[in-house]
């Protein structure tokens, strides 16, 4: 989010921008730990519109930004097993089609043909969008950052933000481990740490960090003559999501990447791998993808979702103090929306019309009780 915002500000001629990164490299936090999914299939119009713009930008990324992002558009397949969720997903599908998304309702047999190796026992229906896919989060971040630097943006790595200065009701600078930076505008793009940065200006930012795991599985043996195959799993990069359990998987090179939400996970900053959760995940996973029963998990990692109470992001000014802006709280789908979100915030900050209804993302919506929850969170 920070790299995208910096890039879009620079494109608008605002090149006196400093991007502050705590780690030695950009994207070392949640960006570098996510599954890389990119989809149109959301339940709210605002998120669908973010996807429409962002996915179009990712499709053009190599030509427009000059960075390869390894974008595979093999689609997202949501498997639905409960009658209540069938109705929800049919409504979502109608909204997506109304907004121009080419998405389809599939029978269980059609879903099984689309994703060979998936057991559709108990599945009532499925939705599929072929323009959804998998991209490289690090490539997108690097591309935005390099393009921003080429236009004059400064990037400070291994630099901690220690405070934000406020005078006369507006921000006037940032204190860092490398010294102060004078600035009439500050953007909080700290992801799961956004609440900590908010407290620096006595602002309660309702973003909670929630740990999620990703596991990489290798097959017990490869097919003869096919060193990249994974027997019993789709050969392409289709993302399959069992919505009721939240189990998901897609091909990652010659292996499989899979994960599942832990409904017992409490907010916190722990990034260690809970190997007991692997046992619970595998018990669910093998019912939907039997090939995982004979696979070995080669490695795993954990990352933090930046969750808001309605699973919708916060984009725009905080109001008080003046000059303080937020782009955070994307609740597990931040990477894929970074092209549109950064563009929108840059427009807002420079006084341009973003041509986007930001009411669903407004910071004060929580105080006003005007929230609309995103249902398609995995």
C-alpha positions in Angstrom: 0.0 0.0 0.0 2.8 2.4 0.8 4.7 1.7 -2.4 1.5 2.0 -4.5 0.5 5.3 -2.8 4.0 6.7 -3.3 4.1 5.7 -7.0 0.7 7.3 -7.7 1.6 10.5 -5.8 4.7 10.8 -7.9 2.7 10.3 -11.1 0.7 13.3 -10.0 3.8 15.4 -9.6 4.2 15.0 -5.8 7.7 13.7 -5.7 8.8 15.0 -2.4 7.7 11.7 -0.8 9.5 9.5 1.7 8.5 5.9 2.2 9.6 4.6 5.6 10.2 0.8 5.9 11.2 -0.9 9.2 12.6 -4.0 7.5 15.8 -4.3 5.3 13.5 -4.9 2.3 10.1 -3.9 1.2 7.3 -6.4 1.4 8.9 -8.4 4.3 5.7 -8.3 6.3 2.2 -9.4 5.3 2.9 -8.6 1.7 5.6 -11.2 1.4 3.7 -13.8 3.4 0.4 -14.0 1.5 -0.8 -16.5 -1.1 -0.8 -14.0 -4.0 -4.5 -14.4 -4.8 -6.3 -11.9 -7.0 -10.0 -12.1 -7.5 -13.2 -10.3 -8.6 -15.4 -12.5 -6.4 -16.3 -10.3 -3.5 -19.7 -9.6 -1.9 -19.7 -5.8 -1.7 -19.8 -3.4 -4.7 -16.9 -1.3 -3.3 -14.5 -4.3 -3.1 -15.6 -5.6 -6.5 -14.8 -2.1 -8.0 -11.4 -2.2 -6.3 -10.8 -5.6 -8.0 -11.9 -4.4 -11.4 -9.4 -1.6 -11.4 -6.6 -3.5 -9.7 -6.8 -6.6 -11.8 -6.8 -4.6 -15.0 -3.6 -2.8 -13.6 -1.9 -6.1 -12.8 -2.7 -7.4 -16.3 -0.9 -4.4 -17.7 1.8 -4.2 -15.0 4.8 -5.4 -17.1 4.0 -2.9 -19.8 3.0 0.0 -17.6 5.5 -0.4 -14.7 8.2 -2.5 -16.3 8.1 -5.3 -13.7 7.2 -8.9 -14.3 4.6 -10.2 -11.7 4.1 -13.8 -12.9 0.3 -13.4 -13.2 -1.5 -16.7 -13.8 -5.2 -16.2 -14.6 -6.5 -19.7 -14.1 -9.4 -18.6 -12.0 -10.9 -18.9 -8.5 -13.3 -21.7 -7.7 -15.5 -21.3 -4.6 -17.1 -24.5 -3.5 -20.4 -24.1 -1.6 -21.9 -26.7 0.7 -24.6 -25.1 2.7 -28.0 -23.9 1.4 -27.6 -20.6 3.2 -24.4 -19.8 1.5 -25.8 -20.9 -1.9 -28.3 -18.0 -1.6 -25.5 -15.6 -0.5 -23.2 -16.6 -3.4 -26.0 -16.4 -5.9 -26.7 -12.8 -4.8 -23.0 -12.1 -5.0 -22.8 -13.5 -8.5 -25.7 -11.4 -9.6 -23.9 -8.3 -8.3 -20.6 -9.2 -9.9 -22.3 -9.8 -13.3 -24.2 -6.5 -12.9 -20.8 -4.8 -12.6 -19.5 -6.6 -15.7 -17.7 -9.5 -14.2 -17.7 -12.7 -16.2 -18.4 -15.2 -13.4 -20.4 -18.4 -13.5 -22.5 -20.7 -11.3 -21.3 -24.3 -11.7 -22.8 -27.6 -10.7 -20.6 -30.0 -8.5 -19.8 -32.1 -11.6 -18.7 -29.0 -13.5 -16.5 -27.9 -10.6 -14.9 -31.4 -10.4 -14.1 -31.2 -14.1 -12.6 -27.8 -13.7 -10.4 -28.9 -10.8 -9.4 -32.6 -11.3 -8.6 -34.3 -8.0 -11.0 -32.3 -5.9 -13.7 -34.3 -4.1 -17.0 -32.5 -4.4 -18.9 -34.7 -2.0 -21.4 -32.5 -0.2 -20.9 -29.6 -2.5 -24.2 -28.0 -3.7 -22.7 -25.6 -6.2 -19.7 -23.4 -7.0 -18.8 -20.1 -8.5 -15.9 -19.5 -10.9 -14.3 -16.5 -12.5 -11.6 -17.2 -15.1 -9.9 -13.7 -14.8 -9.1 -14.3 -11.2 -5.7 -15.7 -10.5 -2.3 -15.7 -8.7 0.3 -13.0 -8.9 3.6 -12.2 -7.3 3.2 -9.8 -4.3 6.9 -9.0 -4.2 7.0 -8.2 -7.9 4.1 -5.7 -7.6 5.7 -4.1 -4.5 9.1 -3.9 -6.2 7.6 -2.5 -9.4 5.8 0.3 -7.7 8.8 1.1 -5.5 11.3 1.3 -8.4 9.0 3.3 -10.5 8.4 5.7 -7.6 12.1 6.1 -7.0 12.7 6.8 -10.7 10.4 9.8 -10.3 12.2 11.1 -7.1 10.6 9.3 -4.2 12.9 8.5 -1.3 12.8 5.1 0.3 14.3 4.6 3.8 14.8 1.0 4.8 15.7 -0.3 8.2 14.1 2.8 9.7 11.7 2.8 12.6 8.9 5.4 13.0 9.1 6.5 16.6 6.6 9.3 16.6 4.4 11.7 14.6 4.5 15.4 15.3 1.3 17.4 15.4 1.0 21.2 15.7 -2.1 23.4 15.5 -4.4 20.4 14.8 -2.5 19.0 11.9 0.5 16.7 11.3 3.8 18.4 10.7 6.3 15.6 10.6 7.5 12.1 11.5 10.2 11.2 13.9 12.3 8.1 12.9 15.4 6.2 14.1 17.3 8.1 11.4 16.0 11.5 12.5 13.0 13.8 11.9 11.2 14.2 8.6 9.1 17.4 8.1 5.8 16.6 6.3 2.4 18.3 6.1 0.8 14.9 5.2 1.4 11.4 6.7 0.0 8.1 5.4 -0.5 5.2 7.8 0.1 2.2 5.5 1.4 0.0 8.4 -1.0 -3.0 7.8 -1.4 -5.0 10.9 0.6 -2.4 12.9 -1.8 0.4 11.8 -3.3 0.7 15.3 0.2 1.3 16.8 0.9 4.1 14.3 -2.6 5.5 15.0 -1.8 5.8 18.7 1.0 8.1 17.8 -1.6 10.8 17.1 -4.1 9.6 19.8 -6.2 7.9 17.1 -8.0 4.6 17.7 -7.6 2.7 14.4 -9.8 -0.4 14.6 -7.3 -2.8 12.9 -6.5 -6.1 14.7 -3.6 -8.4 13.6 -4.8 -12.0 13.2 -2.3 -14.8 12.4 -2.9 -17.0 9.3 -0.8 -20.0 8.2 0.4 -21.1 4.8 1.8 -24.6 4.2 3.7 -26.0 1.2 3.2 -29.7 0.3 5.3 -31.9 -1.9 3.9 -35.2 -3.4 5.4 -38.4 -2.2 6.4 -39.1 -5.8 6.4 -37.4 -9.2 4.9 -38.8 -12.3 7.5 -40.4 -14.6 8.7 -37.9 -17.1 6.9 -35.0 -15.4 9.1 -33.5 -12.6 6.6 -30.6 -12.2 3.5 -32.7 -11.7 1.5 -33.2 -8.5 -0.6 -36.4 -8.8 -4.2 -36.0 -7.9 -4.2 -32.2 -8.1 -5.0 -29.7 -10.9 -2.1 -29.1 -13.3 -2.8 -25.3 -13.5 -2.8 -22.5 -10.9 -6.5 -22.5 -10.2 -7.3 -21.3 -6.6 -9.8 -23.7 -5.0 -11.6 -22.5 -1.9 -13.9 -24.7 0.2 -15.9 -21.8 1.6 -17.5 -23.5 4.6 -14.2 -24.7 6.0 -12.1 -21.9 4.4 -9.6 -24.5 3.2 -7.9 -23.3 0.0 -5.1 -24.4 -2.3 -3.3 -23.7 -5.5 -0.2 -24.8 -7.3 3.0 -23.2 -6.3 5.7 -24.2 -8.7 5.9 -28.0 -8.6 4.2 -28.1 -5.2 0.9 -27.1 -3.6 0.3 -24.1 -1.4 -2.6 -24.5 1.1 -4.1 -23.0 4.1 -7.2 -22.5 6.2 -8.5 -19.9 8.7 -8.2 -20.7 12.4 -11.5 -19.6 13.9 -9.9 -20.0 17.4 -7.0 -17.6 16.6 -7.0 -14.5 18.8 -5.5 -11.2 17.7 -1.8 -10.8 18.3 1.6 -10.4 16.6 2.9 -14.0 16.9 4.4 -15.1 13.6 5.6 -18.5 14.7 4.1 -21.6 13.1 1.5 -23.4 15.1 2.2 -27.0 14.0 -0.8 -28.3 15.9 -2.9 -26.3 13.5 -1.4 -28.2 10.6 -3.0 -31.4 11.9 -6.4 -29.7 12.1 -5.9 -28.2 8.6 -4.8 -31.5 7.1 -7.8 -33.3 8.5 -10.1 -30.9 6.6 -7.9 -30.7 3.5 -7.7 -34.4 2.7 -11.5 -34.7 2.6 -11.6 -32.1 -0.2 -8.2 -32.9 -1.9 -7.3 -36.5 -1.2 -3.9 -36.2 -2.8 -2.7 -34.3 0.2 -3.0 -37.4 2.3 0.2 -38.8 0.7 2.0 -35.5 0.5 4.7 -34.1 2.8 4.7 -30.6 4.1 8.1 -29.2 3.2 7.8 -25.8 5.0 5.3 -23.3 6.4 5.0 -19.8 7.6 2.6 -17.4 9.2 1.5 -13.9 8.4 -0.9 -11.3 9.8 -4.3 -10.3 8.4 -5.1 -6.7 9.2 -8.7 -7.1 10.2 -11.4 -4.4 10.7 -14.7 -5.0 12.4 -16.5 -5.2 9.0 -13.6 -6.8 7.0 -13.5 -3.7 4.8 -10.5 -1.4 4.4 -10.0 2.1 5.6 -8.9 4.5 2.8 -8.8 8.3 3.2 -8.3 11.1 5.7 -8.7 10.5 9.4 -10.2 14.0 9.8 -8.3 14.8 13.1 -5.5 15.6 13.0 -5.6 17.2 9.5 -3.1 15.7 7.0 -3.3 12.2 8.6 -4.4 9.6 6.1 -5.0 5.8 6.3 -4.7 3.0 3.8 -5.1 -0.1 5.9 -7.4 -2.8 7.2 -7.9 -4.8 4.0 -8.7 -7.9 6.0 -6.7 -10.5 4.0 -7.1 -9.0 0.5 -4.8 -6.0 0.6 -2.1 -7.0 -1.9 -4.6 -7.5 -4.7 -6.3 -4.2 -4.2 -3.1 -2.1 -3.8 -3.1 -0.7 -7.4 -6.5 0.8 -7.1 -6.3 1.8 -3.4 -3.0 3.6 -3.9 -4.4 5.5 -6.9 -7.5 6.5 -5.0 -5.7 7.8 -2.0 -3.2 9.7 -4.2 -6.2 11.4 -5.9 -7.8 12.3 -2.5 -4.5 13.7 -1.2 -3.9 15.9 -4.2 -7.5 17.1 -4.4 -8.5 15.2 -7.5 -11.8 13.4 -7.9 -11.1 9.7 -7.3 -14.3 8.8 -9.2 -15.0 6.3 -6.5 -17.5 6.2 -3.7 -15.3 6.1 -0.6 -18.1 6.0 2.0 -17.7 2.2 2.6 -14.0 2.8 3.4 -14.4 6.0 5.4 -12.6 6.1 8.8 -15.6 7.5 10.6 -18.0 4.9 9.4 -17.5 2.9 12.6 -18.4 5.8 14.8 -21.5 6.5 12.6 -22.5 2.8 12.6 -22.6 2.9 8.8 -20.8 -0.3 7.9 -21.3 -3.0 5.3 -19.6 -6.3 6.0 -17.5 -8.1 3.3 -18.7 -11.7 3.4 -16.1 -13.3 1.1 -13.2 -13.4 3.6 -11.0 -16.5 3.5 
